Amino acid sequence: MKDPHNQSAEAALAELQSSPNGLSAAEALLRLQQHGPNTLPEATPPTLAQLFLHQFKSPLIYVLLLAGAISLVLGEFTDAAFIFGVLVLNAVIGTVQEANAQRQAASLKSLTVPHALVLRQGEDLEINAADLVPGDVVLLETGNKVPADLRLLSANNLEIDESLLTGESLPVDKNPASLAPAQAALGDRLNMAFAGTLVTRGRGTGLCVATGRKTQLGGIANLVSGRESAKPPLLQRMERFTQVISLIVAVACAVVAA
C-alpha cells in the first residue's frame, strides 16, 4: 500500500478491503498465500573468505592488479609491493565492514515479535506474528512491540518509541486523525506505527499495511544484508569511470605487447 500516512483511516481500510472488525480467517489465509509470511529476509551469511574475495570484484581493483603485475614484470618490486599492500589493506577493511553489516542484519531479527493480537471478524485472537497480512487489524498495548507497519485506526494516550528508525530519543505521541505529506519523514508520520518499535504508553488499534521485507524495518534489513542493489549516483559514475580506464589500459597493454 502506497503512502498510507497520507490517507484517512477510512480510505486505507477501503483500499485494503478490510474493516474495523478485521478480516475473516479465510481471507487472512488467502492473503498470507499472496503476500507471504511476515518475516524479515534471511540468507546464508557468507564466510570471511568469501567476503575477502568479494572485495576484489571491481574494475578499479582489476586495473590495480594489472598495474601491480606489470610492475613485477618490469622489476619495480617496491611499486608492486605498495600496490598489492594497498589492495590487501582495502580488502581487509571491506571485509570487516561487510562482516559487521552481516551481524547487524542478524541482530534485526531480535526486533521482531513471535505473536500478535488481532481482530478477526470482530473477535480478539492471538496469532503468530508471521501470519499477519495486509488488512489485519492489530491491537496494541503498553509494552508491545509493533509486529508490522500499521496505519493507526484508534489511539488512547498512545506513545511509541521509534528511536530504532528515527534516532529520536523521546517517544512519539500518536494521532490517527492526522495526515502527513507523502514524502514526510518517518518521525512525522503520527498516524503510523512501524514494525519493531515499542509501545511505551497507552493502547490503540492499527491496520496492517505492510509486512515482512516491505516494512520500514524490512527495508533496513534488505540494505544491511546487501539485498538492495541500488547504488548512489556517485558510486555508479565512479564505476563507469573505472570501466573506461580499464579499457584504455587494456588497449595500451595490447599496443605495447604488439
C-alpha positions in Angstrom: 0.0 0.0 0.0 1.4 3.3 -1.0 1.7 6.3 1.4 -0.9 5.1 4.0 0.1 8.0 6.2 -1.3 10.3 3.5 -4.7 8.7 3.6 -7.5 8.7 6.1 -8.2 5.6 8.1 -11.4 5.0 6.2 -9.6 5.3 2.8 -6.9 2.9 4.0 -9.5 0.3 5.1 -11.3 0.7 1.8 -8.1 0.2 -0.3 -7.2 -2.9 1.6 -10.8 -4.2 1.5 -10.9 -4.5 5.3 -13.0 -3.2 8.2 -12.5 -2.1 11.8 -13.6 -5.7 12.7 -10.7 -7.2 10.8 -10.6 -9.9 8.2 -12.2 -13.3 8.1 -10.0 -16.4 8.7 -10.5 -17.5 5.1 -9.5 -14.1 3.7 -6.5 -13.9 6.0 -5.3 -17.3 4.8 -5.7 -16.3 1.2 -3.7 -13.1 1.7 -1.0 -15.0 3.6 -0.6 -17.1 0.5 -0.4 -14.0 -1.7 1.9 -11.9 0.4 4.0 -14.5 2.2 4.9 -14.6 5.9 5.6 -11.5 8.0 9.3 -12.3 8.5 12.5 -10.4 7.7 14.6 -11.6 4.8 17.1 -14.2 5.6 20.1 -15.5 3.7 23.0 -17.8 4.5 25.8 -15.4 5.6 29.0 -15.6 3.5 32.2 -16.8 5.1 35.1 -14.4 5.9 37.0 -15.9 2.9 34.1 -15.2 0.6 33.8 -11.6 1.9 37.5 -11.1 1.4 37.5 -12.4 -2.2 34.4 -10.2 -2.9 36.5 -7.1 -2.2 38.4 -7.8 -5.4 35.3 -7.8 -7.7 35.7 -4.3 -9.0 37.0 -2.8 -12.3 39.3 -0.5 -10.4 40.8 -3.4 -8.4 41.4 -5.2 -11.7 43.3 -2.2 -13.0 45.4 -2.0 -9.9 46.1 -5.8 -10.0 47.2 -5.4 -13.6 49.4 -2.4 -12.6 51.0 -4.5 -9.8 51.6 -7.4 -12.2 53.3 -5.1 -14.7 55.5 -3.6 -12.0 56.6 -7.1 -11.1 57.4 -7.9 -14.7 59.4 -4.7 -15.1 61.3 -5.4 -11.8 59.7 -2.5 -10.0 59.3 -4.5 -6.8 58.8 -1.5 -4.5 55.9 -0.2 -6.6 54.4 -3.7 -6.8 54.6 -4.2 -3.1 53.0 -0.8 -2.5 50.1 -1.6 -4.9 49.5 -5.1 -3.5 49.7 -3.8 0.1 47.1 -1.2 -0.6 44.8 -3.8 -2.2 45.2 -6.2 0.7 44.5 -3.4 3.2 41.4 -2.3 1.2 40.2 -5.9 1.2 40.7 -6.3 4.9 38.8 -3.1 5.7 36.0 -4.0 3.3 35.7 -7.5 4.8 35.5 -6.1 8.4 32.8 -3.6 7.3 30.7 -6.2 5.5 31.1 -8.7 8.4 29.7 -6.0 10.7 26.8 -5.4 8.4 26.0 -9.1 8.4 26.0 -9.1 12.2 23.7 -6.1 12.2 21.3 -7.8 9.8 21.2 -10.8 12.1 20.5 -8.6 15.1 17.4 -7.1 13.4 15.7 -10.5 13.9 15.6 -9.8 17.6 13.4 -6.8 17.0 10.6 -9.0 15.6 7.9 -10.4 17.8 6.6 -14.0 17.9 2.9 -13.2 18.5 0.4 -10.5 17.7 -3.1 -9.7 18.9 -5.5 -9.1 16.1 -9.2 -8.7 15.4 -10.6 -11.4 13.1 -14.3 -11.0 12.4 -14.6 -8.8 15.5 -13.0 -11.3 17.9 -9.7 -10.9 19.7 -7.3 -13.5 18.5 -3.6 -14.1 19.3 -1.7 -15.4 16.3 1.8 -16.0 15.2 3.2 -12.6 14.0 4.5 -14.4 10.9 0.8 -14.9 9.9 0.0 -11.2 9.9 -1.3 -10.0 6.5 -2.1 -6.6 5.0 -5.7 -5.7 6.1 -5.4 -7.3 9.5 -6.5 -5.1 12.4 -3.8 -5.2 15.2 -4.4 -4.4 18.9 -1.6 -2.5 20.6 -0.9 -2.1 24.4 1.8 -0.7 26.6 4.9 -2.9 26.4 4.1 -4.4 23.0 6.5 -4.3 20.1 4.7 -3.4 16.9 4.6 -6.5 14.7 4.2 -4.9 11.3 3.7 -1.4 9.7 0.3 -0.2 10.8 -1.9 2.7 9.8 -3.4 3.6 13.2 -7.2 3.5 13.5 -7.6 4.5 17.1 -5.3 5.6 19.9 -5.8 6.2 23.6 -2.8 8.1 25.0 -0.6 6.1 22.6 3.1 6.8 22.6 5.7 4.8 20.7 9.5 4.7 20.9 10.7 5.0 17.3 14.4 5.6 18.1 15.2 2.4 16.2 14.1 4.1 12.9 14.4 7.8 13.6 17.1 8.2 16.2 14.7 10.3 18.3 15.2 9.6 22.0 11.7 10.6 23.1 8.5 8.5 22.4 6.1 9.9 19.8 2.6 10.8 20.7 0.4 9.2 18.1 -2.7 10.7 16.4 -4.7 8.5 14.0 -6.6 11.6 12.7 -3.5 13.4 11.5 -2.4 13.2 7.9 1.2 13.6 6.7 2.6 14.6 3.3 3.5 11.7 1.0 7.3 12.4 1.4 7.1 13.1 5.2 9.9 11.8 7.3 9.1 8.7 9.4 9.1 10.7 12.6 6.4 13.0 11.2 4.0 10.2 10.4 2.0 10.5 13.6 -0.7 8.2 12.3 1.6 5.3 11.7 3.2 2.6 13.9 6.2 0.8 12.5 7.4 -2.8 12.9 10.0 -3.3 15.6 9.1 -0.1 17.5 7.9 -0.2 21.1 4.6 1.0 22.6 5.7 2.9 25.8 2.3 4.1 26.8 -1.4 3.7 26.1 -3.2 1.5 23.6 -4.6 1.6 20.1 -5.6 -0.3 17.0 -3.9 -0.3 13.6 -4.5 -1.5 10.1 -1.6 -3.7 8.9 -0.4 -2.0 5.6 3.0 -3.7 5.2 4.6 -7.0 6.3 8.0 -8.6 6.2 10.5 -7.1 3.9 8.0 -4.4 2.8 8.1 -2.8 6.2 10.4 0.0 7.1 12.4 -2.5 9.3 12.5 -4.9 6.4 13.9 -2.2 4.2 16.7 -1.7 6.6 17.3 -5.5 6.7 17.5 -5.5 2.9 20.1 -2.7 2.8 22.2 -4.1 5.6 22.3 -7.6 4.2 23.2 -6.3 0.8 19.9 -7.4 -0.9 19.3 -3.9 -2.3 21.3 -3.4 -5.5 20.6 0.3 -5.8 23.9 2.3 -5.6 24.4 6.0 -5.1 24.8 8.0 -8.3 28.4 9.0 -7.4 29.4 5.3 -7.0 27.7 4.5 -10.3 29.7 7.2 -12.0 33.0 6.0 -10.4 32.4 2.5 -11.6 31.7 3.7 -15.2 34.9 5.8 -15.0 37.0 2.8 -13.9 35.5 0.7 -16.7 36.7 3.3 -19.2 40.1 3.4 -17.5 40.2 -0.4 -17.7 39.5 -0.3 -21.4 42.2 2.3 -22.0 44.8 0.3 -20.0 43.9 -2.9 -21.9 44.3 -1.2 -25.2 47.6 0.3 -24.1 48.9 -3.1 -23.0 47.9 -4.6 -26.3 49.7 -1.9 -28.2 52.8 -2.3 -26.1 52.7 -6.1 -26.5 52.5 -5.7 -30.2 
